[in-house]
Amino acid sequence: MKKTDLEKNKALKIVEKMKKGSTPARYSAASGAAPLDRREQRKLDQARGLVSFPLKLKEEIIHEIRKRAQEQGADVNDVVNGLLEKALAGTADATP
């Protein structure tokens, strides 16, 4: 057998091991809880009264919201919800 054939066989063995290998710990259960699939997450959101509402914001605003969420240790959705509630309460008080 030639040297190149030996190297090809080594490479094939490595590829097979990689295919059969398990998911690395950093991608699997490292966070503690298993991630929910979309259907389960949608049911939980509906139970909490949440509705999906996509919108476009300026990048500066997004960075500020993420910064506040990190400082508060909260979810970005919770921070946006709180900011919108405060803003709407402020405009409700100003209108007769």
C-alpha positions as CSV (number, residue, x, y, z in Angstrom):
1,M,0.0,0.0,0.0
2,K,1.3,3.5,-0.8
3,K,1.8,6.2,1.7
4,T,-1.0,8.3,0.2
5,D,-3.4,5.4,0.5
6,L,-2.5,5.0,4.2
7,E,-3.1,8.7,4.8
8,K,-6.5,8.5,3.0
9,N,-7.5,5.6,5.2
10,K,-6.5,7.6,8.3
11,A,-8.5,10.5,7.2
12,L,-11.6,8.3,6.5
13,K,-11.3,6.8,10.0
14,I,-11.1,10.3,11.6
15,V,-14.1,11.4,9.6
16,E,-16.1,8.4,10.7
17,K,-15.3,9.0,14.3
18,M,-16.4,12.6,14.0
19,K,-19.7,11.5,12.4
20,K,-20.4,9.0,15.1
21,G,-19.2,11.2,18.0
22,S,-21.6,12.7,20.4
23,T,-22.4,16.4,20.7
24,P,-19.8,18.3,22.6
25,A,-20.7,19.4,26.1
26,R,-20.6,23.1,25.2
27,Y,-23.5,22.6,22.8
28,S,-25.6,20.1,24.7
29,A,-26.7,20.4,28.3
30,A,-24.0,22.9,29.5
31,S,-26.7,25.5,30.3
32,G,-28.5,23.2,32.7
33,A,-31.9,22.8,31.1
34,A,-32.6,21.3,27.7
35,P,-33.7,23.9,25.2
36,L,-37.4,23.9,24.3
37,D,-38.5,23.3,20.8
38,R,-40.5,26.0,19.1
39,R,-43.9,24.5,19.7
40,E,-43.3,24.2,23.4
41,Q,-41.9,27.7,23.6
42,R,-45.0,29.0,21.8
43,K,-47.3,27.3,24.2
44,L,-45.5,28.7,27.2
45,D,-45.5,32.2,25.6
46,Q,-49.3,32.0,25.0
47,A,-49.9,30.9,28.6
48,R,-48.0,34.0,29.7
49,G,-50.1,36.2,27.4
50,L,-47.2,37.0,25.0
51,V,-47.7,37.6,21.3
52,S,-45.0,37.7,18.7
53,F,-44.6,41.3,17.4
54,P,-41.7,41.7,15.0
55,L,-40.5,45.3,14.3
56,K,-37.4,47.1,13.1
57,L,-35.4,49.4,15.4
58,K,-32.2,51.4,15.1
59,E,-29.0,49.6,16.0
60,E,-28.2,52.1,18.7
61,I,-31.5,51.4,20.5
62,I,-30.9,47.6,20.2
63,H,-27.5,47.9,21.8
64,E,-28.9,50.1,24.6
65,I,-31.7,47.5,25.3
66,R,-29.2,44.6,25.3
67,K,-27.0,46.6,27.7
68,R,-29.9,47.3,30.1
69,A,-30.9,43.6,29.9
70,Q,-27.4,42.5,30.8
71,E,-27.2,45.0,33.7
72,Q,-30.5,43.9,35.1
73,G,-29.9,40.3,34.5
74,A,-33.2,40.1,32.7
75,D,-34.4,38.9,29.3
76,V,-34.4,41.4,26.4
77,N,-38.1,40.8,26.0
78,D,-38.8,41.7,29.6
79,V,-36.8,44.9,29.3
80,V,-38.6,46.0,26.1
81,N,-41.9,45.1,27.7
82,G,-41.1,47.3,30.7
83,L,-39.9,50.2,28.6
84,L,-43.0,50.1,26.5
85,E,-45.3,49.9,29.5
86,K,-43.6,53.0,31.0
87,A,-43.8,54.9,27.8
88,L,-47.5,54.1,27.3
89,A,-48.3,54.9,30.9
90,G,-46.6,58.3,30.4
91,T,-48.6,59.1,27.3
92,A,-51.8,57.9,28.8
93,D,-51.4,60.4,31.7
94,A,-50.7,63.3,29.3
95,T,-53.8,62.8,27.2
96,P,-57.3,63.8,28.5
